[in-house]
């Protein structure tokens, strides 16, 4: 029973203690024992409860005023009347609050209703002794601290939850916005964003972060896992297997005949390290990464019809220049300008539909490794740390973004030019919970709120760069690891959290810190993984050992061998062209030989866009080479296959060395290895059979063409192993 105290408020030791504890709670520094004491004070004295209510009223008004929600004198009277009603009738504390329906023309009513909900739900939570649940019921203003007197001297003020990052060697990174004058006609937009998102300064490798030390630590932690699980790793891959796999992972295509042959013949003991250094800096790797991330950012089907080529060009420039990954993420999030001139704008332009909920979900999934799409409507059913209010707090960063059509005489027929800008809207974001109640949130990430006017997306970019949990680094490390091995440290790779344990948590943490300390250097990250002992292992393993380390059966991957996996459609396309064009003697063409647009048109035949609000799509691709070649339907390919077979024959006749030379030419150009004895027997038998009914030269040419088709249609050709 709550009793009324006759002692004036503010003149007793209990009231002083209450105010001190209330201050600690608002700052998030209240300990467990202090929390219990606060409950005792609120339960035992109505005057103290009244004092607490008035204190929270003032705190809430200050917080909302910092968010530019004005409270007039009449409104304050209304708040005090509501507080007095709560104190005079304690049963109101337990009454079910009515859903608050807000009028766009009367914003001041929102503050009154929200403060009342704050007081009712907050005190109810204390009386029930559920401190953590209070934060989920409040109107999301409890984490909002009163602005410090020492504000951040920028257009976007971000509340500081911590002054330092957990890695002392790594200074907080600032992000790079659109440079001024990057494209004519949009200089103002570029300058505006550039002032909000400062450039990242690339960090030089420190003595504590040498490549050799990082690779050694990767090997040590993996080997410890093998030992603890009683797993014997496979033997090292031979040069043929390794060079093909490395080209496939980094450049997106197999090695050409000459690339494989030259690498194997080299006697240099450091040739693997040299090839990795060459490939990570090669333009084909930048193009491969640009294509991978274009597909991730807007989808293969490009359902929203944004400028796919412009986005691809932006990503290629970022990867080719080895720009820090954090800078790339910041530019994608904070971009402004035209879709045809600022390629980075196309990411958000593709996802601003449905109240920007797709933009929220895709940003969290790709850049933070969080699957939050289901928390749009309710708290996550399995991950208690992911709540509905967090989804809408992240969504609030995108509420200012506006997508507008631009009439341009330069646009191609059937294409559209869009512009992306911020309209400067302020205030809170509202959503409805499962009980039909309206809730209000501020733009908040990881407990830190963007408080003042300015670009909220630029504020989010800053918060990501200063995140002491290094979520952007962690998400990219997991994705790069999966790029090399087929499996990440978590499954799926974009769902990281306590609910989804990592296979190698210590290694995962170590690589995350190292990547952040390197200045988010993508080339160094890829080099570390490529030079690890695990990536140098063979895919061949004894059957008894395969059963111990078989993630396809649902177990945790131990990376004691290379797990064979099918190529993606882009890899199939580029590898087919590489094999056929190079064997035909028409050069060493990879993806550029067929043209990126032709490849996309071909890949789109396997994509199904569902037309949902979340822009979902699926890929139906069975690695059927016969079907793939027919669907390519290119005249150059139709001519190249017979030409490749004719070139392989090289004028040779008879059943002697010419047969072996021709077969080696075909095997190196397609499978990047020497032919087996069985393959040589099959080829010779085919040649002898044909020679009975045609000339020796025609028989050799026909046998070579048949063998080429057999190699291209083999499961070995379409696998990464």
C-alpha positions in Angstrom: 0.0 0.0 0.0 1.5 3.4 -1.0 1.2 5.9 1.8 1.3 9.7 1.7 4.1 11.3 3.6 3.6 14.5 5.5 7.2 15.6 5.2 7.8 18.2 2.4 9.4 16.8 -0.7 13.0 17.7 -1.3 13.8 18.2 2.4 14.3 14.6 3.5 17.3 12.3 3.1 15.0 9.9 1.2 14.1 12.5 -1.4 17.8 13.3 -1.9 18.6 9.6 -2.3 15.7 9.2 -4.7 16.9 12.0 -7.0 20.4 10.6 -7.0 19.1 7.1 -7.9 16.8 8.6 -10.6 19.7 10.4 -12.1 21.8 7.2 -12.2 19.0 5.4 -13.9 18.6 8.0 -16.6 22.3 7.8 -17.3 22.2 4.0 -17.4 24.6 3.6 -14.4 22.2 2.1 -11.9 23.5 -1.0 -10.2 21.4 -4.0 -9.0 21.4 -3.0 -5.3 20.6 0.6 -6.2 17.8 -0.6 -8.4 16.3 -2.6 -5.5 16.6 0.5 -3.2 14.8 2.6 -5.8 11.9 0.1 -5.9 11.7 0.3 -2.0 11.5 4.1 -2.1 8.8 4.2 -4.7 6.7 1.5 -3.1 6.7 3.0 0.4 6.0 6.8 0.0 3.5 8.6 -2.3 5.4 11.9 -1.9 8.6 10.2 -3.2 6.6 8.7 -6.1 5.3 12.2 -6.9 8.8 13.6 -6.8 10.0 10.9 -9.1 7.1 11.5 -11.5 7.9 15.2 -11.7 11.6 14.4 -12.1 10.9 12.1 -15.1 8.5 14.7 -16.5 11.3 17.3 -16.6 13.8 14.8 -18.0 11.5 13.7 -20.7 10.6 17.3 -21.7 14.3 18.2 -21.9 15.0 15.1 -24.0 12.1 15.8 -26.4 13.0 19.5 -26.6 16.5 18.5 -27.7 14.7 16.6 -30.5 13.0 19.9 -31.4 9.5 18.9 -30.2 8.2 22.0 -28.6 6.3 22.0 -25.3 4.2 25.2 -24.5 3.2 26.3 -21.0 -0.3 24.9 -21.4 1.2 21.6 -22.4 3.3 21.6 -19.3 0.2 22.1 -17.2 -1.4 19.2 -18.9 1.6 17.0 -18.0 1.5 18.1 -14.4 -2.2 17.3 -14.2 -1.6 13.8 -15.5 1.2 13.3 -13.0 -1.0 14.5 -10.1 -3.7 12.1 -11.3 -1.3 9.2 -11.2 -0.2 10.0 -7.7 -3.7 10.6 -6.3 -5.0 7.3 -7.9 -2.3 4.6 -7.8 -4.6 2.2 -9.6 -4.0 4.3 -12.7 -0.5 2.9 -12.7 -1.8 -0.5 -13.5 -4.4 0.5 -16.0 -4.1 -0.6 -19.6 -2.9 2.5 -21.6 -5.1 3.4 -24.6 -3.4 3.4 -28.0 -2.2 6.8 -28.8 -3.4 7.9 -32.3 -1.4 10.9 -33.5 -2.5 13.8 -35.7 0.1 15.1 -38.1 -1.2 18.6 -37.4 -0.9 18.5 -33.6 2.6 17.3 -32.7 2.4 18.6 -29.1 -0.3 16.0 -28.2 2.3 13.3 -29.0 4.6 14.6 -26.3 1.8 14.6 -23.6 0.6 11.1 -24.5 4.1 9.7 -24.7 5.2 11.1 -21.4 2.1 9.7 -19.7 2.9 6.3 -21.2 6.5 6.7 -20.0 5.4 7.3 -16.4 2.7 4.6 -16.3 4.8 1.9 -17.9 8.0 2.9 -16.2 6.7 2.8 -12.6 4.8 -0.4 -13.4 8.0 -2.0 -14.5 9.8 -1.0 -11.3 7.1 -2.3 -9.1 7.2 -5.6 -10.9 11.0 -5.7 -10.6 11.7 -6.1 -14.3 14.3 -3.5 -15.2 15.2 -4.9 -18.6 11.6 -5.3 -19.7 10.9 -1.6 -18.9 13.1 -0.5 -21.8 11.0 -2.5 -24.2 7.7 -1.0 -22.9 8.7 2.6 -22.6 8.2 5.1 -25.5 11.9 4.8 -26.2 13.0 8.0 -24.5 14.7 6.4 -21.5 18.0 6.0 -23.4 18.0 9.6 -24.5 20.4 11.5 -22.3 20.2 15.3 -21.8 22.6 16.8 -24.3 26.0 17.4 -22.9 27.4 20.9 -22.7 30.3 19.9 -24.8 28.5 19.1 -28.0 30.1 17.6 -31.1 31.1 20.5 -33.3 29.5 19.1 -36.5 26.3 19.5 -38.3 25.2 16.1 -36.9 25.5 15.7 -33.2 25.8 12.1 -32.0 25.5 11.2 -28.3 28.6 9.6 -27.0 28.0 6.4 -25.1 31.8 5.7 -24.8 34.8 7.9 -25.3 37.2 5.2 -26.5 37.1 2.1 -28.7 38.2 -1.3 -27.4 41.3 -1.5 -29.6 43.7 1.2 -28.4 45.8 1.0 -31.5 42.9 1.9 -33.8 41.8 5.5 -33.9 38.0 6.0 -34.6 37.5 6.0 -38.3 35.7 8.8 -40.1 33.9 8.2 -43.3 34.4 9.6 -46.7 31.4 11.3 -48.4 30.9 12.4 -51.9 33.8 14.6 -52.9 33.0 18.1 -54.0 32.8 18.5 -57.8 32.8 14.8 -58.4 30.2 15.2 -61.2 29.0 18.3 -62.9 25.5 19.5 -62.0 25.5 17.9 -58.5 28.4 19.8 -56.8 26.1 21.2 -54.1 24.9 17.7 -53.1 28.4 16.3 -53.1 29.8 19.1 -51.0 26.9 18.8 -48.5 27.5 15.1 -47.9 31.3 15.5 -47.8 31.0 18.0 -44.9 28.9 15.5 -43.0 31.0 12.4 -43.6 34.7 13.1 -43.3 37.2 11.0 -45.4 38.8 7.9 -44.0 42.5 8.0 -43.6 44.1 4.8 -44.6 46.3 3.4 -41.8 49.8 2.0 -42.4 50.4 -1.5 -41.2 51.8 -1.4 -37.7 54.6 -3.7 -36.3 52.0 -5.5 -34.3 49.9 -6.3 -37.4 52.3 -7.9 -39.8 50.8 -10.1 -42.5 53.0 -13.0 -41.5 51.9 -12.7 -37.8 48.2 -12.7 -38.8 48.5 -15.7 -41.1 50.4 -17.6 -38.4 47.7 -16.9 -35.9 45.0 -18.0 -38.3 46.9 -21.3 -38.8 47.4 -21.7 -35.1 43.8 -21.3 -34.1 42.6 -23.6 -36.9 45.1 -26.3 -36.0 44.1 -26.1 -32.4 40.5 -26.8 -33.5 41.6 -29.8 -35.6 43.5 -31.2 -32.6 40.7 -30.7 -30.1 38.3 -32.5 -32.5 40.6 -35.2 -33.4 40.6 -34.3 -37.1 43.5 -34.9 -39.5 43.6 -32.2 -42.2 43.9 -33.2 -45.8 47.2 -33.0 -47.7 48.2 -29.7 -49.3 46.7 -29.1 -52.7 48.9 -29.5 -55.7 49.7 -26.5 -57.9 47.1 -27.3 -60.5 44.3 -27.5 -57.9 45.4 -24.4 -56.0 45.9 -22.1 -59.0 42.5 -22.9 -60.4 40.7 -22.4 -57.1 42.5 -19.1 -56.4 41.6 -17.7 -59.7 38.0 -18.8 -59.3 37.6 -17.2 -55.8 39.4 -13.9 -56.6 38.7 -13.2 -60.2 35.5 -15.2 -60.6 36.8 -17.5 -63.4 39.1 -20.5 -63.9 42.8 -20.0 -64.9 43.6 -19.9 -68.6 45.8 -22.7 -70.1 48.9 -20.5 -70.1 48.2 -19.2 -66.5 47.9 -22.7 -65.1 50.9 -24.0 -67.1 53.2 -21.1 -66.3 52.4 -21.3 -62.6 53.0 -25.0 -62.3 56.3 -24.8 -64.2 57.6 -22.0 -62.0 60.3 -23.1 -59.6 60.0 -20.0 -57.3 59.3 -21.1 -53.7 57.2 -17.9 -53.1 55.1 -18.3 -56.3 51.8 -18.7 -54.3 52.4 -15.6 -52.3 53.3 -13.7 -55.5 50.2 -14.8 -57.3 48.0 -13.7 -54.5 49.7 -10.3 -54.3 49.2 -10.0 -58.0 45.5 -11.1 -58.1 44.2 -9.1 -55.1 45.5 -6.0 -56.9 44.3 -7.1 -60.4 41.5 -5.3 -62.1 39.6 -8.6 -62.7 39.4 -9.1 -59.0 37.9 -5.6 -58.5 35.4 -6.4 -61.2 34.5 -9.7 -59.6 34.0 -8.0 -56.2 31.9 -5.3 -57.9 29.6 -7.8 -59.5 29.3 -9.8 -56.3 28.3 -6.7 -54.3 26.1 -5.3 -57.0 24.1 -8.5 -56.8 24.0 -8.3 -53.0 23.0 -4.6 -52.8 20.3 -4.4 -55.4 19.7 -8.0 -56.6 20.4 -9.8 -59.9 16.9 -9.0 -61.2 17.2 -5.3 -60.4 13.5 -5.2 -59.6 13.4 -1.4 -58.9 15.2 -0.7 -62.2 18.0 1.5 -60.8 21.2 2.2 -62.6 23.0 -1.1 -62.2 26.0 -0.1 -64.3 26.5 3.1 -62.4 26.6 1.2 -59.0 28.9 -1.4 -60.5 31.3 1.3 -61.7 31.3 2.9 -58.2 32.1 -0.4 -56.6 34.8 -1.3 -59.1 36.5 2.0 -58.4 36.4 1.5 -54.7 37.8 -2.0 -54.9 40.4 -1.2 -57.6 41.6 1.7 -55.4 41.6 -0.5 -52.3 39.5 2.1 -50.5 38.7 1.2 -46.9 35.6 -0.9 -46.7 34.2 1.4 -44.0 34.4 4.3 -46.4 32.5 2.3 -49.0 29.8 1.4 -46.5 29.6 5.1 -45.5 29.2 6.3 -49.0 26.5 3.8 -49.8 24.5 4.8 -46.7 25.0 8.6 -46.9 24.9 9.0 -50.7 23.1 11.9 -52.3 22.8 12.9 -56.0 21.8 11.4 -59.3 21.7 7.7 -60.0 23.6 8.1 -63.2 26.4 10.2 -61.7 26.7 9.1 -58.1 26.6 5.3 -58.5 26.5 4.8 -54.7 23.0 6.3 -54.6 21.5 3.3 -56.4 21.8 1.1 -53.3 19.2 3.0 -51.3 17.2 4.0 -54.4 16.5 0.3 -54.8 15.1 -0.1 -51.3 13.2 3.0 -50.2 9.8 1.5 -50.9 7.4 0.5 -48.1 8.6 3.1 -45.6 12.2 2.3 -46.2 11.8 -1.1 -44.4 13.7 -2.9 -47.2 16.6 -0.4 -46.8 16.6 -1.0 -43.0 16.7 -4.8 -43.4 19.3 -4.9 -46.2 21.6 -2.5 -44.4 21.5 -4.6 -41.2 21.9 -7.9 -43.1 24.8 -6.9 -45.4 26.8 -4.4 -43.3 26.1 -5.6 -39.8 25.4 -9.3 -40.2 22.0 -9.0 -38.6 18.8 -10.5 -40.0 16.2 -8.1 -38.6 13.4 -8.3 -41.2 11.0 -10.2 -38.9 11.5 -7.6 -36.1 9.6 -5.1 -38.2 6.4 -6.5 -36.7 7.5 -8.1 -33.4 10.5 -9.0 -31.3 12.7 -11.7 -32.7 11.3 -15.1 -31.5 14.8 -16.7 -31.0 17.2 -13.8 -30.6 16.1 -11.9 -27.5 18.7 -9.2 -28.2 16.8 -8.2 -31.4 13.7 -6.2 -30.6 11.0 -4.4 -32.7 12.0 -1.0 -31.3 15.6 -1.5 -32.6 14.4 -2.2 -36.1 12.4 1.1 -36.1 15.2 3.0 -34.4 17.5 2.0 -37.4 14.7 2.7 -39.8 14.5 6.2 -38.5 17.8 7.0 -40.0 16.3 6.6 -43.5 13.1 8.6 -43.0 14.7 11.7 -44.5 15.7 10.0 -47.7 13.6 11.0 -50.8 13.6 9.3 -54.2 12.7 11.5 -57.1 12.5 11.1 -60.9 14.8 13.2 -62.9 14.0 14.2 -66.5 17.2 13.9 -68.4 17.8 14.1 -72.1 20.9 11.9 -71.6 19.0 8.9 -70.3 18.8 5.8 -72.5 15.4 4.7 -73.9 13.5 2.6 -71.4 15.8 3.7 -68.5 15.1 6.2 -65.7 17.3 8.6 -63.8 16.6 9.1 -60.1 17.9 11.5 -57.5 18.4 10.8 -53.8 18.4 13.5 -51.3 17.4 14.2 -47.7 14.4 16.5 -47.0 15.5 17.5 -43.5 12.4 16.1 -41.7 12.9 15.8 -38.0 11.0 14.4 -35.1 10.4 10.8 -34.1 9.4 7.7 -36.0 6.3 5.8 -35.1 5.4 2.2 -35.3 2.7 -0.1 -34.1 3.3 -3.1 -31.8 1.4 -6.4 -31.7 -1.0 -4.9 -29.2 -2.0 -2.1 -31.5 -0.2 0.6 -29.5 1.7 3.4 -31.2 5.3 3.6 -30.2 7.8 6.4 -30.8 11.5 6.1 -31.4 14.5 8.3 -32.3 17.2 7.4 -34.8 19.4 5.2 -32.7 22.1 2.7 -33.3 23.6 0.5 -30.6 22.3 2.8 -27.8 23.5 6.0 -29.4 21.1 8.6 -30.7 21.5 11.2 -33.5 20.1 14.1 -31.7 20.1 17.3 -33.8 19.3 18.5 -37.3 21.3 17.3 -40.3 21.6 14.2 -42.4 20.6 11.2 -40.3 22.2 8.8 -42.8 25.5 10.6 -42.4 25.0 10.3 -38.6 24.5 6.5 -39.0 27.7 6.3 -41.1 29.6 7.9 -38.3 28.1 5.7 -35.7 29.0 2.6 -37.7 32.6 3.8 -37.9 32.8 4.4 -34.2 31.0 1.2 -33.2 33.1 -0.5 -30.5 31.6 -3.8 -31.4 33.1 -3.6 -34.9 29.9 -5.0 -36.5 30.8 -3.8 -40.0 34.2 -5.4 -39.8 32.8 -8.6 -38.4 30.2 -8.9 -41.1 32.7 -8.5 -43.9 35.2 -10.9 -42.3 32.5 -13.6 -42.2 31.5 -12.9 -45.8 35.1 -13.0 -47.1 35.8 -16.2 -45.2 32.7 -17.8 -46.9 33.9 -16.5 -50.2 37.0 -18.6 -49.9 35.7 -21.7 -48.2 32.0 -21.8 -49.0 31.1 -21.5 -45.3 31.5 -18.7 -42.9 32.0 -18.8 -39.2 28.2 -18.7 -38.8 25.5 -20.3 -40.9 23.9 -18.3 -42.4 26.7 -15.8 -42.8 24.5 -12.8 -42.4 23.0 -13.8 -39.1 25.6 -13.1 -36.4 24.7 -13.0 -32.8 24.6 -15.0 -29.5 21.7 -17.0 -30.8 23.9 -18.3 -33.7 27.2 -19.5 -32.2 30.3 -19.2 -34.4 32.4 -22.2 -35.4 35.6 -20.6 -34.4 34.8 -17.6 -32.1 38.4 -16.8 -31.1 39.5 -16.7 -34.7 36.4 -14.8 -35.7 37.2 -12.1 -33.1 40.9 -12.0 -34.0 40.3 -11.5 -37.7 37.6 -8.9 -37.0 40.0 -6.8 -34.8 42.9 -7.3 -37.3 40.7 -6.1 -40.2 39.6 -3.0 -38.3 43.2 -2.3 -37.3 44.3 -2.6 -40.9 42.1 0.3 -41.8 39.4 -2.0 -43.3 42.0 -3.0 -46.0 40.2 -5.5 -48.3 43.3 -6.6 -50.0 45.1 -7.5 -46.8 42.0 -9.4 -45.5 41.8 -11.5 -48.7 45.6 -12.1 -48.7 45.5 -13.3 -45.1 42.8 -15.9 -45.8 44.3 -16.9 -49.2 47.7 -17.6 -47.7 46.4 -19.5 -44.7 47.2 -23.2 -44.5 43.5 -24.1 -44.6 43.0 -22.5 -48.1 46.1 -24.4 -49.3 44.6 -27.8 -48.4 43.2 -30.2 -51.0 39.6 -31.0 -51.4 40.4 -34.7 -51.5 40.1 -36.5 -48.1 39.7 -40.0 -46.8 36.0 -40.9 -46.4 36.4 -41.6 -42.7 37.8 -38.1 -42.1 35.2 -36.5 -44.3 32.4 -37.8 -42.0 34.0 -35.9 -39.1 34.2 -32.6 -40.9 31.1 -32.4 -43.1 29.1 -29.2 -42.7 26.8 -30.3 -45.5 25.4 -32.7 -42.9 24.7 -29.9 -40.5 27.9 -30.0 -38.4 30.2 -27.1 -37.6 32.8 -26.6 -40.3 36.4 -27.3 -39.1 38.0 -26.2 -42.4 40.3 -29.3 -42.4 39.9 -29.6 -46.1 38.4 -27.6 -49.0 34.7 -28.2 -49.3 33.8 -28.7 -53.0 30.9 -26.5 -54.1 29.1 -25.6 -57.3 30.1 -22.4 -59.2 27.7 -19.5 -59.2 26.1 -18.6 -62.5 28.6 -15.7 -63.1 31.5 -18.0 -62.5 30.1 -20.6 -64.9 29.6 -17.9 -67.6 33.1 -16.4 -67.2 34.8 -19.8 -66.9 33.1 -21.1 -70.1 34.2 -18.0 -72.0 37.7 -18.2 -70.6 38.1 -21.9 -71.5 36.6 -21.7 -75.0 38.1 -18.3 -76.1 41.6 -19.1 -74.8 41.6 -22.6 -76.3 40.5 -21.2 -79.7 43.6 -19.0 -79.7 41.6 -15.8 -79.6 43.2 -14.4 -76.5 43.0 -14.8 -72.8 39.5 -13.3 -72.4 37.7 -13.6 -69.2 34.5 -11.8 -68.3 35.3 -8.8 -70.4 35.3 -11.0 -73.5 31.6 -11.5 -73.5 30.6 -8.2 -72.0 29.2 -7.6 -68.6 25.7 -6.7 -69.9 25.5 -9.9 -71.9 26.5 -11.9 -68.8 23.8 -10.2 -66.8 21.1 -10.9 -69.4 22.2 -14.5 -69.4 22.1 -14.8 -65.5 18.7 -13.1 -65.3 17.2 -16.2 -67.0 17.9 -18.0 -63.7 16.5 -15.3 -61.4 13.0 -15.1 -60.1 11.9 -11.8 -58.5 8.9 -12.3 -56.1 7.7 -8.7 -56.3 7.4 -8.4 -52.5 7.8 -5.3 -50.4 11.2 -6.6 -49.3 12.4 -7.0 -52.9 13.0 -10.7 -52.5 14.3 -12.9 -55.3 15.6 -16.4 -55.8 18.2 -18.1 -58.0 17.4 -21.3 -59.9 20.6 -22.5 -61.4 21.6 -26.1 -61.7 25.0 -25.8 -63.3 23.8 -27.5 -66.5 26.5 -26.6 -69.0 24.6 -27.9 -72.0 21.7 -25.6 -71.1 24.1 -22.8 -70.3 25.7 -22.9 -73.7 22.4 -23.1 -75.5 21.1 -20.1 -73.5 24.2 -18.1 -74.2 23.3 -18.3 -77.9 26.3 -16.4 -78.9 27.7 -16.6 -82.4 31.2 -16.2 -81.2 30.8 -19.2 -78.9 29.3 -21.3 -81.7 32.4 -20.6 -83.8 34.8 -20.9 -80.9 34.0 -24.5 -79.8 35.0 -26.1 -83.2 37.9 -23.6 -83.5 39.1 -24.6 -80.0 39.0 -28.3 -81.0 40.8 -27.6 -84.3 43.5 -25.6 -82.5 44.0 -28.4 -80.0 44.7 -30.8 -82.9 47.4 -28.5 -84.1 47.8 -30.3 -87.4 48.7 -33.6 -85.6 47.8 -36.9 -87.2 48.2 -40.5 -86.1 48.1 -42.2 -82.8 51.4 -40.9 -81.3 52.5 -37.9 -79.4 49.9 -35.6 -81.2 47.1 -37.3 -79.3 48.7 -36.7 -75.9 49.6 -33.1 -76.8 46.1 -32.4 -78.0 44.5 -33.9 -74.9 46.8 -32.0 -72.6 45.9 -28.8 -74.3 42.2 -29.5 -73.7 42.6 -30.6 -70.1 44.7 -27.6 -69.1 42.3 -25.2 -70.8 39.2 -26.5 -69.1 40.1 -28.3 -65.9 43.5 -26.7 -65.3 45.3 -30.0 -64.8 47.0 -32.8 -66.7 44.7 -35.5 -68.3 44.4 -38.8 -66.5 45.4 -42.1 -67.9 41.8 -43.1 -68.2 40.9 -39.9 -70.1 43.8 -40.6 -72.5 42.6 -44.1 -73.2 39.1 -42.8 -73.9 40.4 -40.2 -76.2 42.6 -42.6 -78.1 39.8 -45.1 -78.5 37.5 -42.4 -79.8 40.1 -41.3 -82.3 40.7 -44.8 -83.6 37.0 -45.5 -84.0 36.5 -42.3 -86.0 39.6 -42.9 -88.1 37.9 -46.0 -89.7 35.3 -43.8 -91.5 37.2 -40.5 -92.1 40.6 -39.0 -92.6 43.0 -39.0 -89.7 42.9 -35.2 -89.5 39.1 -35.1 -89.4 39.0 -37.9 -86.9 41.4 -36.1 -84.6 39.4 -32.9 -84.9 36.1 -34.6 -84.2 37.6 -36.5 -81.2 39.0 -33.3 -79.8 35.6 -31.6 -80.1 33.9 -34.5 -78.3 36.5 -34.4 -75.6 36.1 -30.7 -75.1 32.3 -31.1 -74.6 32.9 -34.0 -72.2 35.3 -31.8 -70.1 32.9 -28.8 -70.1 30.0 -30.9 -69.1 31.8 -32.7 -66.3 30.9 -32.0 -62.6 34.6 -31.2 -62.1 34.4 -28.2 -64.4 31.5 -26.6 -62.7 32.8 -27.0 -59.1 35.0 -24.9 -56.9 37.4 -27.4 -55.3 
